[in-house]
Amino acid sequence: MRFVILVAFILIIGSLASALFFMMRDRGRTPNMMRSLMFRVGFSVALFLFILFSHWMGWIQSTGIHTSP
């Protein structure tokens, strides 16, 4: 499970770096920057949905916030 989440974070950061590269090189005139940002948002949403699904299936457990009375 940690491997999947780690790979998703690497994809998100890589897509963000790609968008920065295209923004500096093309000055935003080509759709490459927008495409990279769309992939970043897609990866982020997919990671969020995967974590929700994993919790629902019982693959991961939430620990909650423990407060002392």
DODOVO-220797 format. One line per field, with one value per residue: x, y, z of N, C-alpha, C in turn. Coordinates in Angstrom, 1 decimal. Atoms other than C-alpha are relative to their C-alpha. Example, Ala and Ser with C-alpha at 12.3 -4.5 7.8 and 13.67 -1.06 7.14 Angstrom:
<drenkols>
n.px: 0.9, -0.9 $
n.py: -1.2, -1.1 $
n.pz: 0.0, 0.0 $
ca.px: 12.3, 13.7 $
ca.py: -4.5, -1.1 $
ca.pz: 7.8, 7.1 $
c.px: 0.9, -0.8 $
c.py: 1.2, 1.1 $
c.pz: 0.0, 0.8 $
</drenkols>
This chain:
<drenkols>
n.px: 0.8, -0.9, -0.6, 1.0, 0.1, -1.3, -0.1, 0.9, -0.6, -1.1, 0.7, 0.5, -1.1, -0.5, 0.9, -0.1, -1.3, 0.1, 0.8, -0.9, -0.9, 0.7, 0.4, -1.2, -0.5, 1.0, 0.7, 1.4, 0.6, 0.5, 0.9, -0.8, 0.0, 1.3, 0.1, -0.7, 0.7, 1.2, -0.4, -0.3, 1.3, 0.5, -0.7, 0.4, 1.4, -0.1, -0.6, 1.0, 1.0, -0.6, -0.1, 1.4, 0.4, -0.8, 0.6, 1.3, -0.3, -0.7, -1.4, -0.7, 0.8, -0.3, -0.4, 0.7, -0.8, 0.3, -0.1, 0.2, 1.1 $
n.py: -1.2, -1.2, -0.2, -0.7, -1.4, -0.6, -0.2, -1.1, -1.3, -0.2, -0.4, -1.3, -0.9, 0.0, -0.7, -1.4, -0.4, -0.1, -1.2, -1.1, 0.0, -0.5, -1.4, -0.8, 0.1, -0.4, -1.2, 0.3, -0.1, 1.4, 0.7, 1.0, -0.4, 0.3, 1.5, 0.5, -0.3, 0.8, 1.3, -0.2, 0.1, 1.3, 0.8, -0.3, 0.5, 1.4, 0.4, -0.3, 1.0, 1.3, 0.0, 0.2, 1.4, 0.9, -0.1, 0.7, 1.5, 0.5, 0.2, -1.0, -0.4, -1.4, 0.0, -1.1, -0.8, 0.4, -1.1, 0.4, -0.7 $
n.pz: 0.0, 0.0, 1.4, 0.9, -0.4, 0.3, 1.4, 0.4, -0.4, 1.0, 1.3, -0.2, 0.0, 1.3, 0.8, -0.4, 0.6, 1.5, 0.3, -0.2, 1.1, 1.1, -0.2, 0.2, 1.4, 1.0, -0.5, -0.1, 1.3, 0.5, -1.0, -0.8, -1.4, -0.4, 0.0, -1.1, -1.2, 0.0, -0.5, -1.4, -0.6, 0.1, -0.9, -1.4, -0.2, 0.0, -1.3, -1.0, 0.2, -0.4, -1.5, -0.5, 0.3, -0.8, -1.4, 0.1, 0.1, -1.2, 0.3, -0.9, -1.2, -0.6, -1.4, -0.7, -0.9, -1.4, -1.0, -1.4, -0.6 $
ca.px: 0.0, 2.8, 4.4, 1.2, 0.9, 4.6, 4.4, 1.3, 3.1, 6.1, 3.7, 2.1, 5.4, 6.7, 3.7, 4.0, 7.7, 6.8, 4.2, 6.9, 9.3, 6.7, 5.7, 9.3, 10.1, 6.9, 5.6, 2.3, 1.7, 1.3, -1.2, 1.7, 1.6, -2.2, -2.0, 0.6, -1.5, -4.6, -2.6, -1.5, -5.1, -6.1, -3.4, -4.4, -8.1, -7.2, -5.0, -7.7, -10.3, -7.9, -7.3, -11.1, -11.7, -8.8, -10.4, -13.8, -12.3, -10.4, -7.0, -6.0, -7.2, -7.7, -6.2, -8.1, -7.0, -6.8, -7.6, -7.3, -10.4 $
ca.py: 0.0, 2.4, 1.7, 2.7, 5.9, 6.7, 6.2, 8.4, 11.2, 10.8, 11.1, 14.2, 15.9, 14.9, 16.3, 19.6, 19.8, 19.2, 22.0, 24.3, 23.3, 24.0, 27.3, 28.5, 27.2, 27.9, 30.8, 29.0, 29.4, 25.6, 23.3, 21.3, 23.2, 22.8, 19.1, 18.6, 20.4, 18.4, 15.2, 16.5, 17.1, 13.8, 12.0, 13.8, 13.0, 9.4, 9.1, 10.6, 8.2, 5.2, 6.1, 6.3, 3.0, 1.3, 2.5, 1.2, -2.2, -2.4, -2.4, 0.6, 1.6, 5.1, 5.8, 9.0, 11.6, 10.5, 13.1, 12.6, 13.4 $
ca.pz: 0.0, 0.8, -2.6, -4.4, -2.5, -2.9, -6.7, -6.9, -5.0, -7.4, -10.4, -8.9, -8.2, -11.6, -13.3, -11.4, -12.4, -16.0, -15.9, -14.5, -17.2, -19.9, -18.3, -18.4, -21.9, -23.8, -21.7, -21.6, -25.4, -26.0, -24.3, -22.7, -19.4, -19.2, -20.0, -17.3, -14.7, -15.8, -15.2, -11.8, -10.8, -12.1, -10.2, -7.0, -7.4, -8.2, -5.1, -2.9, -4.3, -3.9, -0.2, 0.3, -1.4, 0.5, 3.8, 2.7, 1.8, 5.1, 3.5, 5.6, 9.1, 10.4, 13.7, 14.5, 16.9, 20.5, 23.1, 26.8, 28.9 $
c.px: 0.9, 0.7, -0.9, -0.1, 1.3, 0.1, -1.0, 0.5, 1.1, -0.6, -0.5, 1.1, 0.6, -0.8, 0.1, 1.3, -0.1, -0.8, 0.9, 1.0, -0.7, -0.4, 1.2, 0.5, -0.9, -0.7, -1.5, -0.7, -0.5, -0.8, 0.8, -0.1, -1.4, -0.2, 0.7, -0.8, -1.3, 0.4, 0.3, -1.3, -0.6, 0.6, -0.4, -1.4, 0.0, 0.6, -1.0, -1.1, 0.5, 0.1, -1.4, -0.5, 0.8, -0.6, -1.3, 0.2, 0.7, 1.4, 0.9, -1.0, 0.3, 0.3, -0.7, 0.9, -0.4, 0.2, -0.2, -1.1, 0.5 $
c.py: 1.3, 0.2, 0.7, 1.5, 0.8, 0.2, 1.1, 1.4, 0.3, 0.5, 1.4, 1.0, 0.1, 0.8, 1.5, 0.5, 0.2, 1.2, 1.2, 0.1, 0.6, 1.5, 0.9, 0.0, 0.6, 1.3, -0.2, 0.1, -1.3, -0.6, -1.0, 0.3, -0.4, -1.5, -0.5, 0.3, -0.8, -1.4, 0.0, -0.1, -1.3, -1.0, 0.2, -0.5, -1.6, -0.6, 0.1, -1.1, -1.4, -0.1, -0.2, -1.4, -1.0, 0.0, -0.8, -1.5, -0.6, -0.3, 0.9, 0.3, 1.4, -0.1, 1.1, 0.8, -0.3, 1.2, -0.6, 0.7, 0.9 $
c.pz: 0.0, -1.3, -0.9, 0.3, -0.3, -1.5, -0.4, 0.4, -1.0, -1.3, 0.2, 0.0, -1.4, -1.0, 0.3, -0.5, -1.5, -0.4, 0.2, -1.1, -1.3, 0.1, -0.3, -1.4, -1.0, 0.4, 0.0, -1.4, -0.6, 1.1, 0.9, 1.5, 0.5, 0.1, 1.2, 1.3, 0.1, 0.5, 1.5, 0.8, 0.0, 0.9, 1.5, 0.3, 0.1, 1.3, 1.1, 0.0, 0.4, 1.5, 0.6, -0.2, 0.8, 1.4, 0.0, -0.1, 1.2, -0.2, 0.9, 1.2, 0.4, 1.5, 0.8, 0.9, 1.4, 0.9, 1.4, 0.7, 1.1 $
</drenkols>
